[in-house]
Structure formats: C-alpha cells, structure tokens
Amino acid sequence: MSERITEQNNSRSENFSEKTTLEMVKIINEEDKTVALAVEKVLPSIAKAADLAVDNLRRGGRMFYVGAGTSGRLGVIDASELPCTFGVDNGMVQAIIAGGKEAVYDAAMGDEDNKVGGETAMKNLNVGKNDVVIGIAASGRTPFVLGAICAANEVGAVTVGICNNPGSELAALSGVAIVAETGPEVIEGSTRMKAGTSQKMILNMLSTVIMSKLGYVYKNYMVRMVPNNGKLFKRAVHIVSKCTGEDDKACETALKKCGWKIDRAIVMLALKVDEYAAAKLLEENGNVVGKVLKR
C-alpha cells in the first residue's frame, strides 16, 4: 500500500481530528486547490482520449465507464447526466460498477476483486472494436477494472485508464493513460476526496468535449437537450433566441412546430426554412448545427 501515493500519510493534515472545525475545512480546501493543477498536467492525454472516443462514437460505437466504489459511482453519475444534459440515447454512454446497481448505495462486497467479473461484463455487453471503455480506479490496480480493460483490448476497442498513481497496471494496460497525481489524501486512503474530485473533473471534461465534437453543442449551448419541465422549456426558448437573435415568441413558435427540437428550431429561424427542410439539412450535415449554418 505504501507504494501508492494515494495511500500514503499526508503530513499537512497531521492530527486532523484534533483541529477546530474551521481549521479542518481550511486544510481540506488547501488540499483541494492542488487537484486542478494535477489535472492540468494531463490535459494532453484527456484530449487524446476524447478524440479517439469521438472517432469511434461517430462509427456507431458506445462508451462504457467501468469502476468500483467511489470511482464506479462517479462513472454512474456522469453517464446518467448525459441523456438529460445533451439528449443522447441512454445506451450510448453506460456505466458499469462492480457489484451492480446495489453497489451504488452499498459497498460491493468483494466484487471489485473479481477480474473475471470485469471481463464477463464486457463480453455480456458485446463490446467491440468501435466501442470505448474507460476504466476508473484511483489505485490503478482494481482487478474488476483491469479485467474489463483486458477484454476491451482483446477486441480492439479504444481503452482509457483514469487513475491517480503512476506506474500502475491500469495505466500500462490502457491505450491512453490519464494519471492525475493528486497525492496523499487528507484522511489517509480516503480516495473519495482529492482522487475522486480529479476523476469527476476528468469525466466532465471528456464527456463535455466528446458531446460538443459530436454536435450536441452549438457555440456553448446544449442544442439537443430535450425539454421536459417548465425550466427546460424556458431554457430551450432562451437558447434558440441567443443563437438566432429572434424574440421569444418567434422562438417558441418554431420550437412548437418542430416538436421542441432546439437544433432544428435554430436552423429554421436562421435560414428561414420550414421544419422539414431544417431536418433534412441537419441530417445531411451529421446533425451538427455549425456545419449547416456555415453552408
């Protein structure tokens, strides 16, 4: 365990339990400030992973987050947020956590130690060469995650390893290694803290960049978001207005005509075409608003 940076003792939080509440939160805050700097050092690897993922997803592939414990739960969070944020199909990005759904709320009773379990999960999902498998493990040694990466490598899928310890098996096995060295935790070994924060930041970057390059974003607006409540209907009108310069009434009218498809409404108003012509133009341009408007 002492070989892993994330498992070492942090001298800066010595006698943490004896500190005042304010001293405690200050220590945590100071340590958290270092996380973004650790992530900054691996930005080229994050960009490389994103580009490879985009290529495969354009070919109809899927993306899988695989993890255990905190890392697995962070994968679940990111995957579950993408359909409501970007309007992607539920099957396009999936999260696999050791121990299954029950492990989201409870410890996975040894499942993370089952390398064969990770391999089997990939085989059961028919992971192939057009897919992307992202293994997440602070230690870089979680057997379940390693098994999934090995199985994905065998079929030629893009593999990415996100971890927090240099020289790990996960980094060595993955096609792209993203190793954010966040150092010892405030509470020794509690990798839900800095290591987990770095993983969340990296997943946010990956998924946001990937979705943007796939056309789910125009400028910096979510143009394939699916409105399903009052707040989101108003947001849809706002987005169309900001992208076209039209007033709210015209934007709402266009949105209603095209079934509240934001990207379609933008094209309708920007090019002065009906909903059918807008749909055709988007289809011809890979459903990327920017390409349609640059014609």
MIROTOR-525374 format. One line per 3 residues: number of its first residue (from 0); for each residue x, y, z of C-alpha. Coordinates in pm, whole numbers, plus 32768, in hexadecimal, padded with zeros to 4 digits. Example, Ala and Ser with C-alpha at 12.3 -4.5 7.8 and 13.67 -1.06 7.14 Angstrom:
0 = 84CE:7E3E:830C  8557:7F96:82CA;
# end
This chain:
0 = 8000:8000:8000  811D:80F1:8052  8188:80E6:7EE3;
3 = 8046:8196:7E82  8051:830F:7EA8  7EDE:8317:7EF5;
6 = 7F0F:822B:801C  802A:82EC:80C3  8000:83C6:81F6;
9 = 7FDA:853C:81BF  80B9:8606:82AA  7FEE:873F:825D;
12 = 7EBC:86AB:8307  7F71:861A:8434  7E94:860C:856B;
15 = 7D68:8667:8495  7C6B:85E2:858F  7CF2:86CC:869A;
18 = 7CC1:8807:85CA  7BA6:8900:85E9  7A91:88E9:84E7;
21 = 7B11:8A1C:8430  7C73:8993:842D  7BF0:884B:839E;
24 = 7B39:88EB:827E  7C63:89CD:8233  7D48:889D:821B;
27 = 7C56:87ED:8130  7C31:8928:805F  7DAB:8954:803F;
30 = 7DD0:87EB:7FCE  7CB2:880C:7ED7  7D62:8935:7E37;
33 = 7E71:8847:7DBD  7D80:8767:7CFE  7D48:884B:7BD2;
36 = 7EC2:8873:7BAF  7EEC:86F9:7BA8  7DDF:86DC:7A9C;
39 = 7E80:87F6:79D4  7FB9:8721:79AA  7EF6:860E:78F6;
42 = 7E27:86E7:7809  7EDA:865F:76D2  7E78:84FC:7736;
45 = 7D10:8567:7774  7D04:860C:761C  7D96:84D5:7576;
48 = 7C95:83F6:7621  7B7A:84DE:75B7  7BE5:84DE:744A;
51 = 7BFF:8362:743D  7AAC:8341:74E4  7A0A:8432:73EC;
54 = 7A90:836A:72C6  79FA:8227:734D  78AF:82C1:73B5;
57 = 7888:8353:7258  78A0:81F0:71D7  777A:818E:72B2;
60 = 7842:8117:73DC  77E8:8134:754A  78A8:81B5:7677;
63 = 78C1:80F9:77BF  793E:8179:790F  79BC:805A:79E8;
66 = 7A13:8080:7B58  79E1:800D:7CBD  7989:80CC:7DF9;
69 = 79AB:8245:7DDB  7A3F:822C:7C7E  791C:8156:7C0A;
72 = 781F:8244:7CA0  78BF:836D:7BF2  789B:82B2:7AAA;
75 = 772B:8275:7AF9  76F7:83E7:7B3F  7794:845C:79FA;
78 = 76E8:8359:7921  7594:839D:79BC  75B1:8514:7986;
81 = 75FF:8508:7812  74A2:84AF:778E  73FD:85CF:7848;
84 = 7518:86C5:7800  7559:8678:7693  7435:85A0:7623;
87 = 750C:846F:75D3  7470:8315:75C5  7483:825C:770F;
90 = 754C:8143:7672  7657:8221:75DC  7713:825A:7725;
93 = 76F0:8153:7834  7789:8122:798C  77F4:7FCE:7A11;
96 = 7837:7FBE:7B86  78C2:7E8C:7C38  77A3:7DF1:7CFC;
99 = 7692:7E81:7C1E  758B:7F84:7C76  758C:7F23:7DE6;
102 = 76F8:7F93:7DFB  7691:80F9:7DAF  7605:810E:7F10;
105 = 76CC:7FFF:7FC2  7828:7F6C:7FB7  7859:7E63:7EAB;
108 = 78B5:7D47:7F98  79F0:7CD3:7EE6  796D:7CF9:7D83;
111 = 7A7E:7DF1:7D30  7B80:7CDD:7D68  7AE5:7C06:7C56;
114 = 7BAF:7C38:7B18  7ADD:7B36:7A60  79A8:7BFE:7ABE;
117 = 7A2C:7D29:79FD  7A7F:7C50:78D0  7927:7BB0:78DA;
120 = 7878:7D01:78F0  791E:7D6E:77AC  78CB:7C29:76FC;
123 = 7760:7C37:776D  7748:7D94:76D8  77E0:7D1B:7590;
126 = 78EE:7E25:75A0  7996:7E42:744D  7A9C:7F02:738D;
129 = 79C2:8036:735F  7983:805C:74D4  7A3D:8123:75DE;
132 = 7A85:8097:7738  7AF8:8187:7846  7B7D:80E2:7981;
135 = 7B7B:81B7:7ABB  7C44:8153:7BF1  7D04:8234:7CDE;
138 = 7DFB:811E:7D2B  7E19:80B2:7BC1  7E11:7F4A:7C3B;
141 = 7CA2:7EEF:7C6A  7C7D:7D8E:7BD6  7B17:7DC1:7B59;
144 = 7B86:7EF2:7A92  7CC1:7E48:7A13  7BF0:7D21:799A;
147 = 7B0A:7E09:78D8  7C2F:7EBF:7835  7CD6:7D75:77D5;
150 = 7B94:7CF6:7735  7B67:7E3E:7679  7CCD:7E34:75FC;
153 = 7C97:7CD6:7574  7B84:7D4D:748A  7C37:7E89:741F;
156 = 7B60:7F87:74D8  7BF0:80D6:753F  7C5D:80B8:76AA;
159 = 7C9D:81D4:779D  7D1B:81B5:7901  7CD6:82C6:7A01;
162 = 7D9F:829D:7B41  7E67:835C:7C46  7FA0:828D:7C74;
165 = 80C3:8289:7B7D  8148:813F:7AFE  8000:8086:7B36;
168 = 7F82:7F55:7A7B  7E56:8018:79FD  7F37:8122:7963;
171 = 800F:8016:78C0  7EE9:7F53:7831  7E20:8078:77AB;
174 = 7E47:8107:764F  7E3F:8262:76EA  7EA7:8294:7855;
177 = 7E27:83C3:7914  7EEA:83CA:7A5A  7E94:84F4:7B38;
180 = 7F89:84E5:7C5B  7EBA:8583:7D6F  7F99:8504:7E89;
183 = 7F41:848F:7FE9  7DE1:84D2:8062  7D82:85A7:818F;
186 = 7D01:8467:822E  7DF8:8357:81D7  7D76:827D:80BC;
189 = 7C25:832D:8097  7C36:834C:7F1F  7AD1:83CC:7F0A;
192 = 7B75:851C:7F58  7C87:85AC:7E76  7CA6:847C:7D95;
195 = 7B2C:846E:7D6A  7B1B:85E2:7D24  7C20:85C1:7C12;
198 = 7B62:849F:7B77  7A21:8569:7B71  7AD7:868C:7ACD;
201 = 7B6E:85A6:79C6  7A23:84FC:7979  797C:8650:795A;
204 = 7A86:86BC:7862  7A78:857D:7798  7900:8568:7776;
207 = 78D0:86DD:7737  79DC:86EB:7629  7963:85A7:7588;
210 = 77F9:861A:757C  7860:876D:74F4  792C:86D4:73D9;
213 = 780D:85EA:7386  7723:8712:7351  765D:8710:7493;
216 = 76DE:886F:74D6  76D2:89A3:73F6  77B4:8ABE:7468;
219 = 7788:8A81:75DE  761A:8A1F:75E0  7579:88C9:7613;
222 = 74BD:88B0:74CB  743E:874D:74EB  73C0:8769:764E;
225 = 7263:86D6:766D  717D:87C5:7730  709A:870E:7823;
228 = 7042:880F:792E  6FF3:8980:794C  715A:89EA:798A;
231 = 71DC:892B:785E  70CC:89A9:7773  7135:8B0C:77CF;
234 = 72A2:8AAE:77A2  7256:8A26:7647  71B5:8B6F:75E1;
237 = 72DB:8C2F:7671  73DB:8B5A:75B4  7329:8B84:7466;
240 = 730C:8CF9:749F  747E:8D1F:74F4  74E6:8C56:73C3;
243 = 7402:8D06:72CA  73BC:8E61:7356  7245:8E26:7337;
246 = 7151:8E87:744B  70C0:8D8D:7540  6F70:8D78:748F;
249 = 700B:8D1B:7340  70F1:8C1E:73E9  6FD7:8B77:74A5;
252 = 6F06:8B63:7367  7024:8ABD:72AB  7067:89CC:73C7;
255 = 6EFC:8961:73D3  6EF8:8926:7259  7022:883A:726C;
258 = 6FC5:8782:73AB  70AB:884E:748C  71E7:87E0:73D8;
261 = 72D3:88FD:7425  73CF:88C0:730E  72B9:88AC:720C;
264 = 7216:89EE:7287  7364:8AA5:726E  7390:8A3B:7103;
267 = 7227:8A94:70B1  724B:8BF7:7130  73B2:8C33:70C4;
270 = 7379:8BC1:6F5B  7206:8C17:6F41  719E:8AB4:6EE6;
273 = 7088:89D2:6F63  70B5:88B5:7058  70D2:87AF:6F45;
276 = 71E6:8866:6E8D  729A:88A4:6FD6  728B:8732:702D;
279 = 7317:86D3:6ED8  7432:87CD:6EEF  7495:874C:7044;
282 = 748E:85E3:6FCF  756A:8639:6EA5  7666:86DC:6F8C;
285 = 7682:85D5:709C  7588:868D:717A  768B:879C:71BF;
288 = 75EC:88F5:71C8  7737:89A5:7189  776C:88ED:7041;
291 = 760E:8943:6FC6  7631:8AB5:7013  7787:8ACB:6F6A;
294 = 76FD:8A4D:6E1D;
# end
